[in-house]
Each structure stands twice: as C-alpha cells, then as structure tokens.
C-alpha cells in the first residue's frame, strides 16, 4: 500500500483494522436515529464493499468493517446518495447519543432528539485535546446513562402542586419513588429536598393537580473506560435551551482552554480544580462568562 495518512482517515471515520489494507468505517448516527433510506444504503454498501454485515457500537453507532483502502472514495460517494455521512474518531466531539425522549416515550420529560440534533450541529467534529462525548436522556430512568458522558443532559420536570385540582386520591404519593410526597390532613406535602424531578407524580395524577415545567439536569466529567467516574451535577436545574447552550458552550471552551493533549475532561477537572470549573459554569448559567 502507498503511503497513507492514517490520522486523516481516522478523523474521517475510517479506522485501521488489524487486517492489512482494511478499514472499519464509523458512520454518523445522531441520537440513535436512522431513516429507512439510510439503513438501505448502509446495507447495500456493506454487501458491496464490506463483508455483508455491520457492527452496532455501544454508543448507538454503526460501523462497516472490511472496507478496502482502494474503495474508500467510492464508499463515501455511495453512502452520500443515501444521506449517510462518515463519523469521526480521535480527539474531537463525537456523535451525540440520545434516547427516544418525550416524542415517543411516556416517561420522557424533554425532546431528546431535538437536543441531540442541535448539539450535533453545534459541536460535532470539533477538534479538542481529547475525545468529548455528549449523552442525552429523557428522564430519571436514565436509559442513555447520562453521567457516563463527558457532558450528560437529563430531562427533568419541576413540579408544583395545584390544591384546587387535587382530590386527595394518593396516587402521586404511591407513584413517587423518592418518598418526596406525603399526605397530611388531606393535603399534599412535597419534600423538595427529596424530589429528583422525575415527573412521575404529574404523569400519574388523574386530575392534573401537578403542574410541571420541563428542565434539564447536566453532569460533567463522566467516564466509563479504564477509569470509571460518575459525572458531577454541580448546577441547579437549567430551565431553557438558551441557558443550556450557554453552559455547554462554556464547558467545551473550558476543556479546549485547559486540557493537555490526550487528557480526558474528568482529568482536566481534577487537575485544574472542580471549584474553578464550577465558577465558570455558574457564570454561564447566570448569563455571562468572564474573561
């Protein structure tokens, strides 16, 4: 094989295999969603240029193994006909993962697919000192394991009891898994310290006696590899997309500014200091970032 820029190929999603001259192509799959047209084209390319199968990664990705070096450009062109794009590897923002969210799932508190698409448009492929992963999950069921990601976003419902609509049936008390709801003298008592914003009370109430405001819980610095660390939730509820993206912008920039080459976000936070990072996030949360 002629001299090959393996780093450039890897950046474009083509990962060198142990078999000489072959590459496994990682595709861009945002939020775990593919159209039927996408799937059909992936199948055709795997049959024609691979070995007739694909690999589904742990992060909702699709890889086509056994692509020959000499077929790479043709593979790119064929995939593009079906609206399929190569993914990325290496030190940059990876594909955003997401559950189905409120558009499909009864438990979902936020439209995770909408958030995933917007995060992807905002950050996908951005070069950084190391890889950076986003995960978006719709509720406290946490199907996407938000805290395993460098930045995890979890859907929340900030609830408020409406006494006039309540019939004191006790359904919400039974639905609450955190013991945050109790009844005293026929009235609901909400222990806000116990509430985890899951929204089960509002979803179970037969008279809509719970009003809820959709919001976001964000965690930082998660890892699930050689080192395992649950991401830290250091901010109060985020109540708007504008506020959410101020925070995500600030977190990405902090990593870009402070990380050493080859250093994951969690270790940057350990080295620089979580309190220093928290100050920056609070500035972004409140509407501005100091120089």
C-alpha positions in Angstrom: 0.0 0.0 0.0 1.2 3.5 -0.8 2.0 5.9 2.0 -1.3 6.6 3.7 -2.3 9.4 6.1 -3.9 7.2 8.7 -4.6 10.2 11.0 -6.7 11.9 8.4 -8.6 8.7 7.6 -9.3 8.2 11.3 -10.6 11.7 11.6 -13.0 10.9 8.8 -14.3 7.8 10.5 -12.1 5.2 8.7 -10.3 3.1 11.5 -7.5 0.9 10.5 -8.2 -2.8 11.2 -5.7 -5.5 12.3 -6.0 -6.9 8.8 -3.6 -5.0 6.5 -5.3 -2.8 3.9 -8.8 -2.9 5.6 -10.7 -0.2 7.5 -13.8 -0.2 9.6 -15.9 2.8 8.8 -17.7 4.5 11.6 -20.9 6.3 10.5 -22.5 9.4 11.9 -25.7 8.4 13.7 -27.2 11.3 15.7 -29.3 10.3 18.7 -29.5 6.7 17.5 -31.8 7.6 14.6 -31.5 6.3 11.1 -34.1 6.6 8.3 -35.2 3.6 6.3 -33.3 5.1 3.3 -30.1 5.4 5.5 -30.4 1.7 6.5 -31.0 0.5 3.0 -27.9 2.4 1.7 -25.8 1.1 4.6 -26.9 -2.4 3.8 -26.0 -2.0 0.1 -22.5 -0.6 0.9 -21.8 -3.4 3.5 -22.8 -6.0 0.9 -20.8 -4.5 -2.0 -17.7 -3.1 -0.3 -17.6 -4.9 3.1 -18.4 -8.5 4.1 -22.2 -8.2 4.3 -22.6 -7.2 7.9 -22.4 -4.1 10.2 -21.3 -3.6 13.8 -23.6 -1.7 16.2 -21.4 0.1 18.7 -22.1 0.7 22.4 -22.8 4.4 21.6 -25.6 3.9 19.0 -23.1 4.0 16.2 -22.9 1.8 13.1 -19.6 0.6 11.7 -19.0 -1.2 8.3 -15.9 -3.4 8.7 -13.6 -4.7 5.9 -13.6 -1.6 3.6 -10.6 -1.8 1.4 -8.3 1.2 1.1 -8.8 1.5 -2.6 -12.6 1.6 -2.2 -12.8 4.4 0.4 -13.7 7.2 -2.0 -16.3 5.2 -3.8 -17.8 4.2 -0.4 -18.1 7.8 0.6 -19.9 8.6 -2.6 -22.3 5.7 -2.4 -23.2 6.5 1.2 -23.8 10.1 0.4 -26.5 9.0 -2.1 -28.5 7.6 0.8 -27.9 10.6 3.1 -25.3 8.7 5.2 -22.2 10.6 6.5 -19.0 9.2 7.9 -18.5 9.7 11.6 -15.4 10.9 13.4 -12.7 9.3 15.7 -9.8 10.7 17.6 -9.6 13.9 19.7 -12.8 15.7 18.8 -16.5 15.9 19.7 -18.1 12.5 18.9 -21.6 11.6 17.8 -24.3 12.6 20.3 -26.3 9.8 21.8 -29.9 10.1 22.9 -32.9 8.0 23.9 -36.3 8.5 22.1 -37.4 11.1 24.6 -40.8 12.8 25.0 -41.6 12.5 21.3 -42.2 8.7 21.8 -41.6 7.7 25.4 -44.3 8.3 28.0 -41.6 8.8 30.7 -39.7 11.5 28.7 -39.6 15.0 30.1 -37.7 16.6 27.1 -37.4 16.2 23.4 -34.0 14.4 23.4 -33.8 14.0 19.7 -34.2 17.7 19.1 -31.5 18.4 21.7 -29.2 15.8 20.1 -29.6 17.3 16.6 -28.9 20.8 17.9 -25.8 19.6 19.9 -24.6 17.8 16.8 -25.0 20.9 14.6 -23.2 23.0 17.2 -20.2 20.8 18.1 -19.9 17.6 16.0 -16.3 17.0 14.9 -14.8 20.0 16.7 -11.1 19.4 17.4 -10.2 19.2 21.1 -7.4 17.9 23.2 -9.1 14.5 23.5 -12.5 13.0 22.6 -15.6 14.5 24.1 -18.9 12.7 24.4 -22.5 14.0 24.9 -25.4 11.9 26.1 -29.0 13.0 26.3 -31.6 11.1 28.3 -35.2 12.0 28.7 -35.9 11.3 32.4 -34.6 9.7 35.6 -34.9 6.2 34.1 -31.6 7.3 32.5 -31.6 4.9 29.6 -28.7 6.7 28.0 -26.7 6.8 31.3 -26.1 10.5 31.1 -23.5 10.5 33.8 -21.1 8.3 31.8 -20.5 11.1 29.3 -18.2 14.0 29.4 -21.3 16.1 29.4 -24.6 14.4 30.2 -28.1 16.0 29.9 -31.1 14.5 31.7 -34.7 15.6 31.3 -36.4 16.9 34.4 -39.8 18.1 35.4 -40.0 20.8 38.0 -43.4 20.2 39.6 -45.9 22.3 41.6 -49.0 21.0 43.4 -52.3 22.7 42.5 -54.5 22.3 45.5 -57.8 23.3 43.8 -57.5 20.4 41.4 -56.5 17.7 43.9 -58.9 15.0 45.1 -56.6 13.6 47.7 -56.6 10.2 46.0 -53.0 9.4 47.0 -51.9 8.2 43.5 -49.0 10.6 43.4 -47.7 9.5 46.8 -47.6 5.9 45.6 -46.0 6.9 42.3 -43.1 8.8 43.9 -40.1 6.5 44.3 -38.1 9.0 46.3 -40.5 9.4 49.3 -40.8 13.1 48.4 -44.6 13.2 48.6 -46.8 12.6 51.6 -50.3 13.5 52.7 -51.2 15.3 55.9 -54.8 16.3 56.8 -55.9 15.6 53.3 -53.3 17.8 51.8 -50.1 17.0 49.8 -46.7 17.8 51.3 -43.8 17.9 48.9 -40.3 17.5 50.3 -38.3 19.4 47.7 -35.0 18.0 49.2 -36.1 14.5 48.1 -37.6 15.4 44.8 -35.4 14.2 41.8 -37.6 15.9 39.2 -38.7 12.6 37.6 -42.2 13.8 36.9 -43.9 10.6 37.9 -46.4 12.5 40.2 -47.6 14.7 37.3 -47.8 11.8 34.8 -49.8 9.7 37.2 -52.3 12.3 38.5 -55.8 11.7 37.3 -56.9 15.3 37.7 -53.8 17.2 36.6 -53.2 18.5 40.1 -49.5 18.7 39.4 -48.1 21.3 37.0 -44.7 20.8 35.6 -42.0 22.9 33.9 -39.6 21.0 31.6 -36.0 21.5 32.5 -32.5 19.9 32.2 -30.1 18.4 34.7 -26.5 18.5 33.5 -23.5 16.5 34.7 -19.8 16.9 33.8 -16.7 14.7 33.6 -18.2 11.2 33.3 -16.0 8.3 32.3 -16.7 4.6 31.6 -13.5 3.1 30.4 -10.2 2.3 32.1 -11.4 4.7 34.7 -15.0 4.8 35.8 -16.4 8.1 37.2 -20.0 9.3 37.5 -20.3 12.8 36.1 -20.7 15.6 38.7 -24.0 17.6 38.7 -22.9 20.9 40.0 -25.6 23.3 38.7 -29.2 23.8 39.7 -32.0 23.0 37.2 -31.5 24.5 33.8 -34.8 25.9 32.5 -34.3 26.9 28.9 -32.3 25.9 25.8 -30.6 29.3 25.8 -29.3 28.6 29.3 -28.4 25.0 28.4 -26.3 26.0 25.4 -24.5 28.8 27.4 -23.4 26.1 29.8 -22.4 23.6 27.1 -20.5 26.3 25.2 -18.7 27.2 28.4 -17.9 23.6 29.2 -16.4 22.8 25.8 -14.4 26.0 25.8 -13.1 25.3 29.3 -11.9 21.9 28.1 -10.3 23.4 25.0 -8.5 26.1 27.1 -7.3 24.0 30.0 -6.8 20.3 28.9 -3.5 18.8 28.0 -3.2 16.8 24.8 -4.6 13.3 25.4 -6.3 14.3 28.7 -10.0 13.4 29.2 -12.3 16.1 30.6 -12.6 14.4 34.0 -8.8 14.5 34.5 -8.7 18.2 33.4 -11.3 19.0 36.0 -9.2 17.1 38.6 -6.0 18.9 37.7 -7.4 22.4 37.3 -10.0 22.1 40.1 -13.7 21.4 40.1 -14.3 24.6 42.0 -12.6 26.7 39.3 -14.7 24.9 36.7 -17.9 25.4 38.8 -17.3 29.1 38.9 -17.2 29.3 35.1 -20.3 27.2 34.8 -22.2 29.4 37.3 -21.2 32.4 35.2 -22.6 30.8 32.1 -25.7 29.6 34.0 -26.4 33.1 35.1 -25.9 34.7 31.7 -22.3 35.6 31.2 -18.8 34.3 31.1 -16.0 36.4 32.5 -12.7 36.7 30.6 
